[in-house]
Amino acid sequence: MKNRSATPWKKSRTYGDIHGGRMRRRMTDNIFARAHSLQRPVPGQALPILIQDNPSREFVFPVSVEECAAALRALPAGHAEGVTHIWLRRRPARMSHSAAALAEFICGSGVRVVILYPWRADGRLYVGRSKPPAQSMASYQRFGAQVSCDRGRWYVSFTPADLKRFYIEHLFCHEVGHHVDWYGRRWSRASVRQAEEFADQYAVQWGPDAMALVSRD
């Protein structure tokens, strides 16, 4: 019998890289049930269902759930089909470490949810004690992020406008890209890298259009 620390569920709780997304999506009903308590929408219910938590004193949401819904409407026809929830979710205690994901896509049990987590209220995302390689900072700097060091800790920071762009164009659209990919070509465990590349390219292609509608609203 496998040790508990080696079970797939335990491994799936390792939150990813400093690019802000998960290395893997949660897709089985059993794991999904443990992740949260969202209910399957009832027939005829308007979708997506919008949920915005109170993020706590230490964190803020740079965007509103209504802005995320507007961004979803700006994407090509059919891309948003099946997204049941958009959730600006309070960060769970187990995700308090600096490498915790900023966004994720979860599906199962009749629910497909795009989740965004809040940003630190001090405006900083800490990325480690060593100077991060330029390649790992590219997705931040594309949106105007500054990479700085304070007392031996490296962090990235944005202006409020650039942070909103980062959330909508990169984080939100990246996770919608996972939704499109999963239901378009059936992602498999053997293609994690390809899935991440698809979501990145999706965000690059459609993120500016999504942000343009948010800016007009």
DRENPA-3360 file (N, C-alpha, C; in nm, 2 decimals, always signed):
BEGIN
1 = MKNRSATP = +0.09/-0.12/+0.00/+0.00/+0.00/+0.00/+0.09/+0.12/+0.00 ~ +0.05/+0.22/-0.08/+0.13/+0.35/-0.08/+0.12/+0.43/+0.05 ~ +0.23/+0.49/+0.08/+0.23/+0.58/+0.19/+0.13/+0.70/+0.16 ~ +0.07/+0.75/+0.26/-0.03/+0.86/+0.24/+0.04/+0.98/+0.16 ~ +0.17/+1.01/+0.20/+0.24/+1.12/+0.14/+0.26/+1.10/-0.01 ~ +0.25/+0.98/-0.06/+0.27/+0.95/-0.20/+0.14/+0.93/-0.28 ~ +0.03/+0.95/-0.22/-0.10/+0.93/-0.29/-0.12/+1.04/-0.39 ~ -0.20/+1.01/-0.50/-0.22/+1.12/-0.60/-0.29/+1.24/-0.54;
9 = WKKSRTYG = -0.38/+1.22/-0.44/-0.44/+1.34/-0.38/-0.34/+1.43/-0.31 ~ -0.25/+1.37/-0.24/-0.15/+1.45/-0.17/-0.06/+1.52/-0.27 ~ -0.02/+1.46/-0.38/+0.06/+1.52/-0.48/-0.02/+1.64/-0.55 ~ -0.15/+1.62/-0.57/-0.22/+1.72/-0.64/-0.24/+1.85/-0.55 ~ -0.20/+1.85/-0.43/-0.21/+1.97/-0.34/-0.09/+2.05/-0.34 ~ +0.01/+2.01/-0.42/+0.13/+2.09/-0.43/+0.11/+2.20/-0.53 ~ +0.11/+2.32/-0.48/+0.08/+2.44/-0.57/+0.21/+2.48/-0.64 ~ +0.19/+2.53/-0.76/+0.29/+2.53/-0.86/+0.40/+2.63/-0.85;
17 = DIHGGRMR = +0.42/+2.68/-0.97/+0.54/+2.76/-0.99/+0.50/+2.90/-0.96 ~ +0.60/+2.99/-0.98/+0.57/+3.13/-0.95/+0.51/+3.21/-1.07 ~ +0.46/+3.13/-1.17/+0.39/+3.19/-1.28/+0.24/+3.22/-1.25 ~ +0.20/+3.18/-1.13/+0.06/+3.21/-1.09/-0.04/+3.11/-1.12 ~ -0.01/+3.00/-1.18/-0.11/+2.90/-1.21/-0.07/+2.77/-1.15 ~ -0.16/+2.67/-1.17/-0.14/+2.54/-1.12/-0.06/+2.46/-1.22 ~ +0.03/+2.36/-1.17/+0.09/+2.27/-1.26/-0.01/+2.17/-1.32 ~ -0.11/+2.14/-1.24/-0.21/+2.04/-1.29/-0.35/+2.09/-1.24;
25 = RRMTDNIF = -0.45/+2.06/-1.32/-0.58/+2.09/-1.29/-0.65/+1.98/-1.21 ~ -0.74/+2.01/-1.12/-0.81/+1.91/-1.05/-0.93/+1.87/-1.13 ~ -0.95/+1.74/-1.16/-1.05/+1.71/-1.26/-1.13/+1.59/-1.22 ~ -1.10/+1.52/-1.11/-1.19/+1.41/-1.07/-1.29/+1.45/-0.97 ~ -1.40/+1.38/-0.97/-1.51/+1.42/-0.88/-1.47/+1.41/-0.73 ~ -1.39/+1.31/-0.70/-1.35/+1.29/-0.56/-1.27/+1.41/-0.51 ~ -1.17/+1.44/-0.59/-1.08/+1.56/-0.55/-1.16/+1.68/-0.55 ~ -1.25/+1.70/-0.65/-1.33/+1.82/-0.66/-1.41/+1.84/-0.54;
33 = ARAHSLQR = -1.47/+1.73/-0.49/-1.56/+1.74/-0.37/-1.48/+1.79/-0.25 ~ -1.35/+1.75/-0.24/-1.27/+1.80/-0.13/-1.23/+1.94/-0.14 ~ -1.23/+1.99/-0.27/-1.17/+2.13/-0.29/-1.27/+2.24/-0.24 ~ -1.40/+2.22/-0.25/-1.49/+2.32/-0.21/-1.63/+2.26/-0.21 ~ -1.73/+2.34/-0.18/-1.87/+2.29/-0.17/-1.96/+2.35/-0.27 ~ -1.91/+2.39/-0.39/-2.00/+2.45/-0.49/-2.10/+2.34/-0.53 ~ -2.22/+2.38/-0.56/-2.33/+2.29/-0.60/-2.35/+2.30/-0.75 ~ -2.39/+2.19/-0.81/-2.42/+2.19/-0.95/-2.53/+2.29/-0.98;
41 = PVPGQALP = -2.52/+2.37/-1.08/-2.63/+2.46/-1.12/-2.76/+2.39/-1.15 ~ -2.87/+2.45/-1.11/-3.00/+2.38/-1.14/-3.04/+2.42/-1.29 ~ -3.12/+2.34/-1.35/-3.17/+2.37/-1.49/-3.23/+2.51/-1.50 ~ -3.19/+2.59/-1.60/-3.24/+2.72/-1.62/-3.18/+2.83/-1.54 ~ -3.08/+2.80/-1.45/-3.01/+2.90/-1.38/-2.91/+2.98/-1.46 ~ -2.91/+3.11/-1.45/-2.82/+3.19/-1.53/-2.68/+3.16/-1.49 ~ -2.60/+3.15/-1.60/-2.46/+3.12/-1.58/-2.37/+3.22/-1.65 ~ -2.25/+3.24/-1.60/-2.19/+3.18/-1.49/-2.24/+3.24/-1.36;
49 = ILIQDNPS = -2.24/+3.16/-1.25/-2.27/+3.20/-1.12/-2.15/+3.28/-1.06 ~ -2.17/+3.40/-1.01/-2.06/+3.48/-0.97/-2.05/+3.48/-0.81 ~ -1.93/+3.45/-0.77/-1.90/+3.45/-0.62/-1.78/+3.53/-0.59 ~ -1.79/+3.62/-0.49/-1.67/+3.70/-0.45/-1.66/+3.70/-0.30 ~ -1.56/+3.63/-0.25/-1.54/+3.62/-0.10/-1.47/+3.75/-0.05 ~ -1.48/+3.77/+0.09/-1.40/+3.87/+0.15/-1.26/+3.82/+0.17 ~ -1.16/+3.88/+0.11/-1.03/+3.82/+0.10/-0.94/+3.83/+0.23 ~ -0.99/+3.90/+0.33/-0.91/+3.92/+0.46/-0.83/+4.05/+0.45;
57 = REFVFPVS = -0.78/+4.09/+0.56/-0.70/+4.22/+0.57/-0.57/+4.21/+0.49 ~ -0.51/+4.10/+0.48/-0.38/+4.09/+0.42/-0.38/+4.08/+0.27 ~ -0.50/+4.07/+0.21/-0.51/+4.05/+0.07/-0.62/+4.13/+0.01 ~ -0.61/+4.16/-0.12/-0.72/+4.23/-0.20/-0.74/+4.17/-0.33 ~ -0.86/+4.19/-0.39/-0.88/+4.14/-0.52/-0.86/+4.26/-0.62 ~ -0.77/+4.25/-0.71/-0.75/+4.37/-0.80/-0.86/+4.38/-0.90 ~ -0.95/+4.28/-0.92/-1.06/+4.29/-1.01/-1.19/+4.25/-0.94 ~ -1.30/+4.28/-0.99/-1.43/+4.24/-0.94/-1.48/+4.12/-1.02;
65 = VEECAAAL = -1.57/+4.05/-0.95/-1.62/+3.93/-1.02/-1.71/+3.97/-1.14 ~ -1.76/+4.09/-1.14/-1.84/+4.14/-1.26/-1.74/+4.17/-1.37 ~ -1.62/+4.22/-1.34/-1.52/+4.25/-1.45/-1.48/+4.12/-1.51 ~ -1.47/+4.01/-1.43/-1.43/+3.88/-1.49/-1.54/+3.83/-1.58 ~ -1.67/+3.85/-1.54/-1.78/+3.81/-1.62/-1.78/+3.89/-1.75 ~ -1.75/+4.02/-1.75/-1.74/+4.09/-1.87/-1.63/+4.04/-1.96 ~ -1.51/+4.01/-1.90/-1.40/+3.95/-1.98/-1.45/+3.82/-2.04 ~ -1.52/+3.74/-1.97/-1.57/+3.61/-2.03/-1.66/+3.64/-2.15;
73 = RALPAGHA = -1.74/+3.74/-2.14/-1.83/+3.77/-2.25/-1.76/+3.82/-2.38 ~ -1.64/+3.87/-2.36/-1.56/+3.93/-2.47/-1.49/+3.82/-2.55 ~ -1.48/+3.70/-2.49/-1.42/+3.59/-2.56/-1.50/+3.53/-2.68 ~ -1.44/+3.46/-2.77/-1.52/+3.41/-2.89/-1.64/+3.33/-2.85 ~ -1.74/+3.34/-2.93/-1.86/+3.26/-2.90/-1.83/+3.11/-2.88 ~ -1.89/+3.06/-2.78/-1.87/+2.92/-2.75/-1.76/+2.89/-2.65 ~ -1.66/+2.98/-2.64/-1.55/+2.96/-2.55/-1.59/+2.96/-2.40 ~ -1.69/+3.03/-2.37/-1.74/+3.04/-2.23/-1.85/+2.94/-2.20;
81 = EGVTHIWL = -1.89/+2.87/-2.30/-2.00/+2.77/-2.28/-1.96/+2.66/-2.18 ~ -2.04/+2.64/-2.08/-2.01/+2.54/-1.98/-1.94/+2.59/-1.86 ~ -1.89/+2.71/-1.86/-1.83/+2.76/-1.74/-1.95/+2.79/-1.64 ~ -1.95/+2.73/-1.53/-2.06/+2.74/-1.44/-2.04/+2.85/-1.33 ~ -1.92/+2.87/-1.29/-1.89/+2.96/-1.18/-1.76/+3.04/-1.21 ~ -1.77/+3.17/-1.17/-1.64/+3.25/-1.15/-1.63/+3.28/-1.01 ~ -1.52/+3.25/-0.95/-1.51/+3.26/-0.80/-1.39/+3.33/-0.76 ~ -1.40/+3.45/-0.71/-1.29/+3.52/-0.64/-1.29/+3.47/-0.50;
89 = RRRPARMS = -1.19/+3.38/-0.48/-1.20/+3.30/-0.36/-1.09/+3.34/-0.26 ~ -1.14/+3.35/-0.13/-1.05/+3.38/-0.02/-0.94/+3.27/-0.02 ~ -0.82/+3.31/+0.01/-0.71/+3.21/+0.01/-0.72/+3.12/+0.13 ~ -0.73/+2.99/+0.10/-0.73/+2.89/+0.22/-0.60/+2.90/+0.29 ~ -0.60/+2.86/+0.42/-0.48/+2.86/+0.51/-0.37/+2.78/+0.45 ~ -0.40/+2.67/+0.38/-0.30/+2.58/+0.33/-0.23/+2.64/+0.21 ~ -0.28/+2.76/+0.16/-0.22/+2.82/+0.05/-0.16/+2.95/+0.09 ~ -0.11/+2.96/+0.21/-0.05/+3.08/+0.26/+0.10/+3.11/+0.22;
97 = HSAAALAE = +0.16/+3.00/+0.16/+0.30/+3.02/+0.12/+0.32/+3.10/+0.00 ~ +0.44/+3.15/-0.03/+0.46/+3.25/-0.13/+0.44/+3.19/-0.27 ~ +0.46/+3.06/-0.29/+0.45/+2.99/-0.42/+0.31/+2.95/-0.45 ~ +0.21/+2.98/-0.37/+0.07/+2.93/-0.39/+0.02/+2.99/-0.52 ~ -0.07/+2.92/-0.58/-0.13/+2.96/-0.71/-0.21/+3.08/-0.69 ~ -0.22/+3.16/-0.80/-0.30/+3.28/-0.80/-0.44/+3.25/-0.87 ~ -0.44/+3.14/-0.94/-0.56/+3.11/-1.02/-0.56/+2.96/-1.05 ~ -0.68/+2.91/-1.07/-0.70/+2.77/-1.11/-0.83/+2.74/-1.18;
105 = FICGSGVR = -0.84/+2.63/-1.26/-0.96/+2.58/-1.32/-0.99/+2.45/-1.26 ~ -1.11/+2.43/-1.21/-1.15/+2.30/-1.15/-1.28/+2.26/-1.22 ~ -1.29/+2.13/-1.25/-1.41/+2.08/-1.31/-1.44/+1.94/-1.25 ~ -1.57/+1.91/-1.24/-1.62/+1.79/-1.19/-1.75/+1.81/-1.12 ~ -1.82/+1.70/-1.10/-1.95/+1.70/-1.02/-2.05/+1.80/-1.08 ~ -2.04/+1.82/-1.22/-2.13/+1.91/-1.28/-2.10/+2.06/-1.27 ~ -1.98/+2.09/-1.23/-1.93/+2.23/-1.21/-1.80/+2.25/-1.28 ~ -1.79/+2.36/-1.35/-1.66/+2.40/-1.41/-1.64/+2.55/-1.36;
113 = VVILYPWR = -1.54/+2.56/-1.28/-1.52/+2.69/-1.21/-1.38/+2.75/-1.24 ~ -1.38/+2.88/-1.27/-1.25/+2.95/-1.28/-1.24/+3.03/-1.15 ~ -1.12/+3.01/-1.09/-1.10/+3.07/-0.95/-0.98/+3.16/-0.96 ~ -1.00/+3.28/-0.91/-0.89/+3.37/-0.89/-0.87/+3.40/-0.74 ~ -0.74/+3.39/-0.70/-0.71/+3.42/-0.56/-0.66/+3.56/-0.54 ~ -0.67/+3.62/-0.42/-0.63/+3.76/-0.41/-0.48/+3.79/-0.41 ~ -0.45/+3.91/-0.42/-0.31/+3.96/-0.42/-0.28/+4.02/-0.28 ~ -0.16/+4.02/-0.24/-0.12/+4.07/-0.11/-0.15/+4.22/-0.11;
121 = ADGRLYVG = -0.20/+4.27/+0.01/-0.24/+4.41/+0.02/-0.13/+4.50/+0.01 ~ -0.01/+4.45/+0.05/+0.11/+4.54/+0.04/+0.16/+4.55/-0.11 ~ +0.10/+4.49/-0.20/+0.13/+4.50/-0.34/+0.24/+4.41/-0.39 ~ +0.29/+4.32/-0.30/+0.41/+4.24/-0.34/+0.38/+4.09/-0.35 ~ +0.44/+4.03/-0.45/+0.43/+3.89/-0.46/+0.58/+3.84/-0.45 ~ +0.61/+3.78/-0.33/+0.74/+3.73/-0.30/+0.77/+3.61/-0.38 ~ +0.89/+3.60/-0.44/+0.93/+3.49/-0.53/+1.06/+3.42/-0.48 ~ +1.11/+3.45/-0.37/+1.22/+3.37/-0.32/+1.34/+3.46/-0.27;
129 = RSKPPAQS = +1.44/+3.39/-0.21/+1.55/+3.46/-0.16/+1.66/+3.48/-0.26 ~ +1.66/+3.40/-0.37/+1.76/+3.42/-0.48/+1.69/+3.50/-0.59 ~ +1.78/+3.58/-0.66/+1.73/+3.65/-0.77/+1.66/+3.56/-0.87 ~ +1.54/+3.58/-0.91/+1.47/+3.49/-1.00/+1.53/+3.50/-1.14 ~ +1.53/+3.39/-1.22/+1.58/+3.40/-1.36/+1.48/+3.48/-1.44 ~ +1.54/+3.55/-1.54/+1.46/+3.64/-1.62/+1.34/+3.56/-1.69 ~ +1.37/+3.44/-1.73/+1.26/+3.36/-1.80/+1.14/+3.35/-1.71 ~ +1.16/+3.32/-1.58/+1.04/+3.30/-1.49/+0.97/+3.43/-1.46;
137 = MASYQRFG = +1.03/+3.54/-1.49/+0.97/+3.67/-1.46/+0.90/+3.73/-1.59 ~ +0.92/+3.66/-1.70/+0.87/+3.72/-1.82/+0.72/+3.74/-1.82 ~ +0.64/+3.65/-1.77/+0.50/+3.66/-1.77/+0.45/+3.78/-1.68 ~ +0.53/+3.82/-1.58/+0.50/+3.93/-1.50/+0.54/+4.06/-1.57 ~ +0.66/+4.06/-1.62/+0.71/+4.19/-1.68/+0.64/+4.23/-1.81 ~ +0.58/+4.13/-1.87/+0.50/+4.16/-1.99/+0.39/+4.26/-1.95 ~ +0.35/+4.26/-1.83/+0.24/+4.35/-1.78/+0.29/+4.46/-1.70 ~ +0.42/+4.49/-1.71/+0.48/+4.61/-1.64/+0.53/+4.58/-1.50;
145 = AQVSCDRG = +0.54/+4.46/-1.46/+0.59/+4.43/-1.32/+0.73/+4.48/-1.30 ~ +0.76/+4.53/-1.18/+0.89/+4.56/-1.13/+0.94/+4.45/-1.05 ~ +1.06/+4.40/-1.07/+1.13/+4.30/-0.99/+1.22/+4.37/-0.89 ~ +1.20/+4.35/-0.76/+1.28/+4.42/-0.66/+1.33/+4.33/-0.55 ~ +1.42/+4.38/-0.47/+1.46/+4.30/-0.35/+1.46/+4.39/-0.23 ~ +1.41/+4.33/-0.12/+1.40/+4.40/+0.01/+1.44/+4.30/+0.12 ~ +1.55/+4.34/+0.18/+1.60/+4.26/+0.29/+1.62/+4.11/+0.25 ~ +1.68/+4.09/+0.14/+1.71/+3.96/+0.09/+1.59/+3.88/+0.03;
153 = RWYVSFTP = +1.48/+3.94/+0.02/+1.36/+3.87/-0.04/+1.32/+3.94/-0.17 ~ +1.32/+3.86/-0.28/+1.28/+3.92/-0.41/+1.13/+3.91/-0.42 ~ +1.08/+4.02/-0.49/+0.93/+4.02/-0.51/+0.90/+4.10/-0.64 ~ +0.78/+4.08/-0.69/+0.73/+4.16/-0.81/+0.62/+4.24/-0.76 ~ +0.60/+4.36/-0.82/+0.49/+4.45/-0.79/+0.45/+4.52/-0.92 ~ +0.32/+4.56/-0.92/+0.26/+4.63/-1.03/+0.19/+4.76/-0.99 ~ +0.17/+4.85/-1.08/+0.07/+4.95/-1.06/-0.07/+4.89/-1.06 ~ -0.16/+4.96/-1.00/-0.30/+4.90/-0.99/-0.36/+4.87/-1.13;
161 = ADLKRFYI = -0.33/+4.96/-1.23/-0.38/+4.93/-1.36/-0.32/+4.81/-1.43 ~ -0.19/+4.80/-1.41/-0.12/+4.68/-1.47/-0.15/+4.55/-1.40 ~ -0.18/+4.56/-1.26/-0.22/+4.44/-1.19/-0.35/+4.39/-1.24 ~ -0.44/+4.48/-1.27/-0.57/+4.44/-1.32/-0.56/+4.37/-1.46 ~ -0.47/+4.43/-1.54/-0.44/+4.37/-1.67/-0.39/+4.23/-1.65 ~ -0.29/+4.21/-1.56/-0.23/+4.08/-1.53/-0.34/+3.98/-1.49 ~ -0.43/+4.02/-1.41/-0.53/+3.93/-1.36/-0.63/+3.89/-1.47 ~ -0.67/+3.99/-1.55/-0.77/+3.96/-1.66/-0.70/+3.89/-1.78;
169 = EHLFCHEV = -0.60/+3.95/-1.83/-0.54/+3.91/-1.96/-0.46/+3.78/-1.94 ~ -0.39/+3.76/-1.82/-0.31/+3.65/-1.80/-0.37/+3.54/-1.72 ~ -0.40/+3.57/-1.59/-0.46/+3.47/-1.50/-0.59/+3.42/-1.54 ~ -0.69/+3.51/-1.56/-0.82/+3.47/-1.59/-0.83/+3.40/-1.73 ~ -0.77/+3.46/-1.83/-0.78/+3.40/-1.96/-0.70/+3.27/-1.97 ~ -0.59/+3.26/-1.89/-0.52/+3.13/-1.89/-0.61/+3.02/-1.84 ~ -0.68/+3.05/-1.73/-0.77/+2.94/-1.68/-0.89/+2.91/-1.77 ~ -0.94/+3.01/-1.84/-1.04/+2.99/-1.94/-0.98/+2.90/-2.05;
177 = GHHVDWYG = -0.86/+2.93/-2.08/-0.79/+2.85/-2.18/-0.79/+2.70/-2.15 ~ -0.77/+2.67/-2.02/-0.77/+2.53/-1.97/-0.91/+2.47/-1.99 ~ -1.01/+2.55/-1.97/-1.15/+2.51/-1.99/-1.17/+2.47/-2.14 ~ -1.13/+2.56/-2.23/-1.15/+2.54/-2.37/-1.07/+2.42/-2.41 ~ -0.95/+2.40/-2.36/-0.86/+2.29/-2.40/-0.92/+2.16/-2.35 ~ -0.96/+2.16/-2.23/-1.01/+2.03/-2.17/-1.13/+1.98/-2.24 ~ -1.22/+2.07/-2.27/-1.35/+2.03/-2.34/-1.34/+2.03/-2.49 ~ -1.22/+2.08/-2.54/-1.20/+2.07/-2.69/-1.12/+1.95/-2.74;
185 = RRWSRASV = -1.02/+1.92/-2.66/-0.93/+1.81/-2.71/-0.90/+1.71/-2.60 ~ -0.97/+1.72/-2.48/-0.96/+1.62/-2.38/-0.81/+1.60/-2.33 ~ -0.77/+1.70/-2.24/-0.64/+1.69/-2.18/-0.62/+1.56/-2.11 ~ -0.49/+1.52/-2.11/-0.45/+1.39/-2.04/-0.33/+1.42/-1.96 ~ -0.31/+1.33/-1.86/-0.19/+1.35/-1.77/-0.06/+1.34/-1.85 ~ -0.06/+1.29/-1.97/+0.06/+1.28/-2.05/+0.10/+1.41/-2.12 ~ +0.01/+1.51/-2.11/+0.03/+1.63/-2.19/+0.02/+1.75/-2.10 ~ +0.07/+1.75/-1.98/+0.06/+1.86/-1.89/+0.13/+1.98/-1.95;
193 = RQAEEFAD = +0.25/+1.96/-2.01/+0.32/+2.08/-2.06/+0.24/+2.14/-2.18 ~ +0.19/+2.05/-2.27/+0.11/+2.10/-2.38/-0.01/+2.18/-2.33 ~ -0.07/+2.13/-2.23/-0.19/+2.20/-2.17/-0.15/+2.34/-2.12 ~ -0.04/+2.35/-2.05/+0.00/+2.48/-2.01/+0.04/+2.57/-2.12 ~ +0.10/+2.52/-2.22/+0.14/+2.60/-2.34/+0.01/+2.64/-2.41 ~ -0.09/+2.56/-2.42/-0.21/+2.60/-2.49/-0.28/+2.71/-2.41 ~ -0.29/+2.70/-2.28/-0.35/+2.80/-2.20/-0.27/+2.93/-2.20 ~ -0.14/+2.93/-2.21/-0.06/+3.05/-2.22/-0.09/+3.12/-2.35;
201 = QYAVQWGP = -0.09/+3.04/-2.46/-0.11/+3.10/-2.59/-0.26/+3.15/-2.60 ~ -0.35/+3.08/-2.54/-0.49/+3.13/-2.54/-0.49/+3.27/-2.48 ~ -0.43/+3.28/-2.36/-0.43/+3.41/-2.29/-0.36/+3.52/-2.38 ~ -0.25/+3.49/-2.44/-0.18/+3.59/-2.53/-0.28/+3.63/-2.64 ~ -0.35/+3.54/-2.70/-0.43/+3.57/-2.81/-0.56/+3.65/-2.78 ~ -0.62/+3.60/-2.67/-0.76/+3.66/-2.64/-0.76/+3.75/-2.52 ~ -0.65/+3.75/-2.44/-0.65/+3.84/-2.32/-0.67/+3.98/-2.35 ~ -0.61/+4.04/-2.45/-0.63/+4.18/-2.48/-0.77/+4.22/-2.52;
209 = DAMALVSR = -0.84/+4.13/-2.59/-0.98/+4.15/-2.62/-1.07/+4.15/-2.50 ~ -1.04/+4.06/-2.41/-1.11/+4.05/-2.28/-1.09/+4.18/-2.20 ~ -0.97/+4.22/-2.19/-0.94/+4.34/-2.11/-1.00/+4.47/-2.17 ~ -1.01/+4.47/-2.31/-1.07/+4.58/-2.37/-1.22/+4.60/-2.33 ~ -1.29/+4.50/-2.32/-1.43/+4.51/-2.28/-1.44/+4.55/-2.13 ~ -1.35/+4.50/-2.05/-1.35/+4.54/-1.91/-1.32/+4.69/-1.89 ~ -1.23/+4.74/-1.97/-1.20/+4.88/-1.97/-1.31/+4.97/-2.01 ~ -1.39/+4.92/-2.10/-1.51/+5.00/-2.15/-1.62/+5.00/-2.05;
217 = D = -1.64/+4.89/-1.97/-1.75/+4.88/-1.88/-1.74/+4.98/-1.77;
% end
